[in-house]
Amino acid sequence: MKTYSLNSQVKLFRFGNPVRTDSLSYSEETMELQPEPLEIPFFIESHEEKSVTLKGRLKKTDKVLGLGESVGSVNKRGRWIESYATDDPIHTPDKSSLYGAHNYLFITGDEHHGFYIDFPGKVIYDIGYHHPDEIEIKIEGMDFDLYHFKHDSLKSTIKLFRRLQGEGYVPPKWAFGNQQSRWSYETADIVREVADTMRKKGLPCDAIYLDIDYMEDYKNFTVDETRFPDFGKFVDEMKTDGFRLIPIIDAGVKVEKNYQVYEEGVANHYFCKDEKDEAFLAAVWPGWVHFPDFQLPEVRKWFGNKYEILTDFGIEGFWNDMNEPAIFYTEEKMKAFTEKVKSLEGKNLDLQEYFELNRCYEALTGDEKDYKNMFQKMDGQMISHHQIHNLYGYNMTRAAAEGLRELAPNKRHLLFSRSSYTGMGRYAGLWTGDNHSWWEHILLMLKMMPALNMGGFMYVGADIGGFGGDTNASLLIRWSQASILTPLYRNHSAKYTRSQEPYAFDEKTTDTMRKVLELRYSLIPYIYSEYMKATLNQDLYFKLLSFEYEDDHSKEIEDQLLVGESVMIAPVYEENAKGRYVWVPEEMLLWKTVTNHQDEFQVVSKGHHYMHLEMDETSLFVRKNKMIILAEPARNVDSMDFSALTVLAFVEDTATYYYYDDDGESMDYKANKANGIMIKVTLVKDHYEIDVSQIGESKVRRLNLMMANVKGELVEYGYDVKNQQII
Ligand code: GLC
């Protein structure tokens, strides 16, 4: 092991000769080799024949945060987690792996330590699962990088890690609007009907998704011409109506003679191999597929350039799926299974035989053995996919991002992926995959969001309403309310489930959903401003209360979050609940929107409160001396007027806010081409002094300032930004 100092707060412990994952983006030139190897803080290491184990003792007050996409609490104590990307659609509390592999963790108590294990094979975390006070991490390999971050607060320790990743992914502004999906809207006419109904019912929406059925026989980069005739014209028609269409791209390439992507892949040896050096064969949606070897730069370039086939039709966004990669079965496994079934035909099975049959069936899908038998090329040599399994979805998405960048260097695209590895947050967002229409999954979403942000995944969200199973009106409403500030806001559901579009229930539900979606659109200036600031400054958009408040309650709460610098959310996520208990860590302004009523504002004192919240009410808490920026909702983001904004401020003495905005579509933000405003509101005795300065060429002309003081007195001023005066 060699040790390096990256700076006084970041150390790198290099074991053997690690695979280059490019998950971090610092320059190796800044690394300073230490003359003597340093000791790894917190952990004691032991080496086995093919693995390394790190063991540490947790103090009673230590919390273990991070590990991105995984079930359970934000504090991972008591958990067994396996970092091994898995296509498992049943996210029950006992699951140890989901789609992403996020090897970062922060141990925080009297001291704050951050660790990142850059290793693309399997890593197993026993975080007090076998022994409550011990943490044990087993890295199934001898070659990896272990980073240690140390600072005097948890927030700054996380920031050290985020900084090493570099700049995060920035989607176009319209991607913060409401998005409607389903597996699948199978024909252009069905898509039209969804679009028309959204508009007729006054439900704002920016995008409609095309799931696998838009393709011809599930072949990537094809469009079924019977179901989607004249696709380019259809894309245009939808855009005129204010909708972007977002097609899915899967990892597997269908095996079919004369299908160009397949033919090119075979001719150029672009696919992963089996032991016989033939293209590895597995079954997914299209039947037999080959998987592109995304480890190779030339394959990434080839696949990434294929997105042009769809961008040429006017497509501006994609979701990459099945990229763990998901395997339904292999030839060998199917053979073993069918033989098993045949051997049992007509038999009265005993318990043992019945379980064996079950095991044989379960082994068909996503089995580690299959990943071990698949091979990828690295540095001219074939290595088992298993060793670099966790990089697959990340490299597919990197291919897409780089391809799109090459096609249109100054244009932002919407892009997110199901599988991911740390570092993918630079290229794209992620969605949390196949959740269920379960109340528990609203809470799971809330807990995952801050954990994902810690690892640089900023454009994140869950399938609103739940993917698997049937939702109902109240679950959809509560979920839509709880997601009101998630950057990715998409309602998506599985085949054979009940329809769950916002208009799919009774009129009252549609009315409530309209109000919720209008609130979402009103909040877009705040969401965008906070997303951009957090992403560009490597900060968190979702924070636990403990990141800002030091009281004992705030340290423990995981079902309320701070979102951006000014808002706390405390969503209702329980069935039939007419409200919930909320811990208010300082005096705040509670803002409730109610269907068909005036909004309500109430100053809430520090302490525990029961917040009543009927189904048609959505709540947000504005923090003291903070403000949020709102706009008039419209049918989509492109039609919103960002020149006349409302500022809702809760002022005790002085509140300042930097409202970030930019063109929302180009890469000019990289050159700091912001065009926002800086607002300062000071309460002097019984009147407010307002100071607004422009940043860049701000679009904002007029502000409607709504200011509440701690007595709950609300006043409204109009403000002319150009002439800097109250009107
Ligand atoms: C996977 C995805 C899901 C999609 C389905 C069909 O299950 O996670 O979102 O709808 O495949 O493409």
Residues whose N, C-alpha, C, O or C-beta is under 5 A from the ligand:
A	BS01	GLC	W183 D211 I212 D321 G433 D434
